[in-house]
């Protein structure tokens, strides 16, 4: 099939140039190679396509009909190449971005809002989910992920920001329960367990000054797989919650939330990555990542 398509393209060039030699110059092949391809094509279709003479070439009746179809194929291929170049070099076409609901609402949309308005040729799909998304299977151009580190060396990961867990409680909760002065005191308090974590009840603390580490297991009566719901439960005094600083608005304290044990740092820290399948990307992907990186370079994490 591919050989036939090549012969059809050569046939179109011969007709357009009016000679085998003209087609050979355009295609940068020998005249004998052009002649051979035309013979092969005529054998394939079972008809003579060209009247040959020492002075000029002309189409047979069958050749005229066949030329129209072949020319349509060639023009379609040229349009396809132009379209590919546009997708590669211009901000047009589909752009698929995977992120979490929290990052999408709090950061990705604010970061890209003006940029998207400036490029109406882009058709954007946001896949907002906390599950692991396969970039190849789901045709994702950019995945924005939080991780202590990335084990998959086949992916290209560009770090955009650092973030960490913050242990929070509402003022109303702290007023009604026993004081929290050390990590050990947490064993007497309820944690709103986020089931997205490997163990929603197990936490590792490191003292910011001394480096001392404490592993604490907290009781958990209420659990959820949604960060927004966990934040609401904490705000309403149902227990403590560990939220990533990237998920917290700068004004979180105005909502009545208080950082618990500020002298102790929850481990591990996380890096926010922009992930792609390969290093070489269309311009739309490159510009999108640049816009995200510029945004996060100016955002102060809590």
C-alpha positions in Angstrom: 0.0 0.0 0.0 2.8 2.4 0.9 4.6 1.7 -2.4 1.4 2.4 -4.3 1.0 5.8 -2.5 4.5 6.7 -3.3 4.0 5.8 -7.0 0.8 7.9 -7.0 2.6 10.9 -5.6 5.3 10.5 -8.3 2.6 10.2 -11.0 1.1 13.6 -9.8 4.5 15.2 -10.0 5.1 13.9 -13.5 1.8 15.3 -14.7 2.4 18.6 -12.9 5.9 19.1 -14.3 5.1 17.7 -17.7 8.0 15.4 -17.8 9.9 12.5 -16.1 13.0 14.7 -15.7 11.1 17.6 -14.2 9.5 15.2 -11.6 12.9 13.7 -10.9 14.4 17.1 -10.2 11.5 18.0 -7.8 11.6 14.7 -6.0 15.4 14.5 -6.0 15.5 11.0 -7.5 16.7 9.7 -10.9 14.7 9.9 -14.1 14.9 6.1 -14.4 13.4 5.7 -10.9 10.5 7.9 -11.9 9.9 5.9 -15.1 10.1 2.6 -13.1 7.5 3.9 -10.6 5.1 4.9 -13.4 5.4 1.4 -15.0 4.7 -0.2 -11.6 1.7 2.0 -11.1 0.3 1.2 -14.5 0.7 -2.5 -13.9 -1.1 -2.1 -10.5 -4.1 -0.3 -11.9 -4.2 -2.3 -15.2 -4.3 0.7 -17.5 -2.0 3.0 -19.4 -2.0 6.4 -17.7 0.4 8.4 -19.9 0.9 8.9 -23.7 4.7 9.1 -24.1 6.4 10.7 -27.0 9.8 12.2 -27.6 8.4 15.7 -27.3 5.8 15.6 -24.5 3.7 13.6 -22.2 -0.1 13.6 -22.1 -2.8 11.9 -20.0 -4.9 9.0 -21.3 -8.5 9.1 -20.5 -7.9 6.6 -17.6 -4.9 8.7 -16.6 -7.0 11.9 -16.3 -9.5 10.2 -14.1 -6.8 8.6 -11.9 -4.8 11.9 -11.7 -7.8 13.7 -10.0 -7.9 11.0 -7.2 -4.1 11.0 -6.9 -3.9 14.8 -6.7 -6.5 14.8 -4.0 -4.4 12.4 -2.0 -1.3 14.5 -2.4 -3.1 17.7 -1.4 -4.6 16.0 1.6 -1.1 14.8 2.7 0.3 18.4 2.3 -2.5 19.7 4.4 -1.8 17.1 7.0 1.8 18.1 7.1 0.9 21.8 7.5 -1.5 20.8 10.3 1.3 18.9 12.1 3.6 21.9 11.8 0.9 24.1 13.3 0.4 21.7 16.2 4.2 21.6 16.8 5.0 25.3 16.3 1.8 27.2 17.2 -0.5 27.3 20.2 -3.4 25.5 18.6 -5.0 22.0 18.9 -5.7 19.8 21.9 -4.0 20.2 25.3 -4.7 17.6 28.0 -3.6 18.4 31.6 -3.9 16.0 34.5 -3.9 17.3 38.1 -5.6 16.9 41.4 -8.9 18.7 42.2 -7.2 20.7 44.9 -4.3 21.8 42.7 -6.6 22.4 39.8 -8.8 24.8 41.7 -6.3 26.5 44.0 -3.4 26.9 41.5 -3.6 25.5 38.0 -6.7 27.5 36.9 -5.4 30.7 38.4 -2.0 30.1 36.8 -3.4 29.4 33.3 -6.5 31.6 33.2 -5.1 34.6 31.4 -2.9 32.4 29.2 -5.8 30.3 28.0 -7.8 33.4 27.2 -4.8 34.7 25.1 -4.8 31.5 23.0 -8.3 30.7 21.8 -6.9 28.2 19.3 -6.3 25.8 22.2 -8.8 23.1 23.1 -8.0 22.2 26.7 -9.1 19.2 28.8 -8.4 19.1 32.5 -8.4 15.6 34.1 -8.8 16.4 37.8 -8.5 13.3 39.8 -6.4 11.9 42.7 -5.9 8.6 41.1 -2.6 7.7 39.3 -3.1 8.6 35.6 -1.1 6.8 32.8 0.1 9.6 30.5 0.3 7.4 27.4 -3.0 5.5 27.9 -5.0 8.7 28.6 -3.1 10.9 26.1 -2.0 13.4 28.8 0.3 16.2 27.6 1.2 17.5 31.1 0.6 15.9 34.5 1.0 18.1 37.6 2.0 15.8 40.4 3.1 16.0 44.0 5.6 13.4 45.2 8.6 13.0 47.6 10.4 11.7 44.5 9.7 10.1 41.1 10.7 6.5 40.5 9.7 6.3 36.8 12.8 7.4 34.9 11.0 7.2 31.6 9.2 10.4 32.3 10.5 13.9 32.2 9.8 15.7 35.5 10.4 19.4 35.9 10.3 20.6 39.6 8.1 23.7 40.0 7.8 24.1 43.8 8.5 22.6 47.2 5.7 21.9 49.7 5.2 20.3 53.0 2.5 18.9 55.3 1.0 21.2 57.9 -0.8 19.9 60.9 -3.9 22.0 61.6 -6.8 22.2 64.0 -9.6 24.7 64.5 -9.6 27.2 67.4 -12.8 25.7 68.6 -11.3 22.2 68.6 -8.3 23.3 70.6 -10.4 25.1 73.1 -12.4 21.9 73.9 -9.5 19.4 74.1 -6.3 18.8 76.0 -3.2 20.9 75.2 -0.8 19.7 72.4 2.8 20.5 73.4 4.7 17.5 72.0 4.0 14.9 69.3 3.2 12.4 72.0 0.2 14.5 73.0 -1.3 13.7 69.6 -2.1 10.2 70.7 -5.0 11.6 72.7 -6.5 13.5 69.7 -8.5 12.5 66.7 -7.0 12.9 63.2 -9.2 13.3 60.1 -7.6 10.5 58.1 -7.0 11.2 54.4 -7.2 7.7 52.7 -5.1 8.9 49.8 -2.1 8.6 52.1 -0.4 5.2 52.5 -1.4 5.1 56.2 -3.8 8.0 57.2 -3.0 7.5 60.9 0.8 7.3 60.9 2.9 10.5 61.0 6.6 11.2 61.3 7.7 14.5 63.0 11.1 16.1 62.9 12.1 18.9 65.3 13.1 22.0 63.3 16.0 22.9 65.7 17.3 19.6 67.1 16.5 17.2 64.3 14.8 14.8 66.7 12.3 12.5 65.0 9.1 11.0 66.4 6.8 8.5 64.8 3.2 8.9 66.0 0.1 6.9 65.4 -3.1 8.9 65.9 -6.6 7.6 66.4 -9.0 8.3 63.5 -12.7 8.1 63.8 -13.5 10.0 60.6 -11.8 9.4 57.2 -12.2 10.7 53.7 -10.5 10.5 50.3 -11.2 14.2 49.5 -8.9 17.0 50.6 -11.7 19.6 50.4 -13.9 17.5 52.7 -11.1 16.9 55.1 -10.4 20.6 55.3 -14.0 21.3 56.0 -14.1 18.7 58.7 -11.1 20.2 60.4 -12.5 23.7 60.1 -15.7 22.6 61.8 -13.8 21.1 64.8 -14.1 17.4 64.1 -10.4 16.7 64.5 -6.9 17.5 63.4 -5.9 17.4 59.7 -2.6 17.2 57.8 -2.8 19.4 54.7 -0.1 20.2 52.2 0.9 23.8 52.3 0.3 24.0 48.5 -3.4 23.2 49.2 -3.8 25.9 51.9 -4.8 29.5 51.0 -2.5 32.2 52.5 -5.5 33.4 54.6 -6.2 30.0 56.1 -5.8 31.4 59.6 -8.7 33.8 59.0 -10.9 30.7 58.7 -10.1 29.8 62.3 -7.4 27.2 61.6 -4.3 27.0 63.7 -1.0 25.2 63.0 -0.3 22.6 65.6 3.2 22.0 66.9 4.9 24.6 64.6 8.3 23.7 66.0 7.9 20.2 64.6 8.0 19.5 60.8 5.9 16.7 59.3 7.9 14.4 57.0 8.4 13.9 54.1 8.5 17.1 52.1 7.0 17.0 48.6 8.0 18.4 45.2 5.5 19.7 42.7 6.4 18.4 39.2 5.3 19.1 35.7 5.6 15.8 34.0 5.7 14.9 30.3 6.4 11.7 28.3 9.5 13.1 26.6 11.8 16.1 26.6 10.9 17.4 23.1 7.4 18.8 23.1 5.1 20.9 20.9 5.3 24.6 21.6 1.9 24.7 23.3 3.2 22.2 26.0 6.4 24.1 26.4 4.6 27.4 26.9 2.1 25.9 29.2 4.8 24.6 31.5 6.7 27.9 31.4 3.5 29.7 32.5 3.0 27.2 35.4 6.6 27.5 36.5 6.5 31.3 36.4 3.3 31.2 38.5 4.8 28.9 41.1 8.0 30.9 41.3 5.9 33.8 42.6 3.6 31.8 44.9 4.7 31.7 48.6 3.9 28.3 50.1 2.6 28.5 53.6 
